[in-house]
């Protein structure tokens, strides 16, 4: 198996830790919350062995990458800027960008804002759509009413940090199991907005006594050790910039993504909460080449179904 190498680079004014493997055309893999480069542990060697230079950074605020103190330094413009700078630091002019969870908006926006750098885009779990007519938090308040909405809960600095860092192993287990396809309701249980059973987020999320087959004790231990060291503030700050990013992205209203694109998700992931997601995505993405829905898979797409995800990515990359 191809070895995964690690190093730190200077990109967009921050020190960024990257995991990389292989040689060839550049593919950048952007993780989500609460994750790290390790979420791509199954994709790095597979894509490298197929002839690609594959790079998975710890993104801004995560892992061994810098976490700026100011909340406002976590907009999508900062995050896309980090990846643009990373491509250039690696000595390349163009790359394919792949994103999962929060990494998916980074990938979609990178393709939208910098088509000169990103020649193709693949997104896992989170589709794109037109820019909303109102700020995201306003829309969430209208949608959820008095139900628990975790994105709104995450807006208050310090509140979610206190809860999530109290018992990191419990937090990571609930995230990874609770949003997976192994729960009765899959990721929908986490994001659907339950009645207030509690004022705390983790009380809304199921847990388990036995790990699902796709998650080992070693995997769980890696995530736990990372977040015990760093805390969750960096990733939470991404949520706290959704309205700021919405305001700043106004100049791109109505612009479409023209590069080749791929979307992969599980049929037990949050997409099933919006039956019109594909139609809305195709209205924005002109060259959406495939929409792949994996049966029985929840939110952690590339971790729950690594072989199917690798096959889809490799087929997409080969056709570019």
Secondary structure, 3 states (H helix, E strand, C coil): CCCCEEEEEEECCEEEEEEEECCCEEEEEECCCCCCHHHHHHHHHHHHHCCEEEEEECCCCCCCCCCCCCHHHHCHHHHHHHHHHHHHHCCCCCEEEEEECHHHHHHHHHHHHCCCCEEEEEEECCCCCCCCCCCHHHHHHHHHCCCCCHHHHCCCCCHHHHHHHHCHHHHHHHHHHHCCCCCCCCCHHHHCCCCCCCCCCHHHCCCCCCCCCCCCHHHHHHHHHHHHHHCCHHHHHHHCCHHHHHHHHHHHCCCCEEEEEEEEEECCCHHHHCCCHHHHHHCCEEEEEEEEEECCCCCCHHHHCHHHHHHHHHHHHHCC
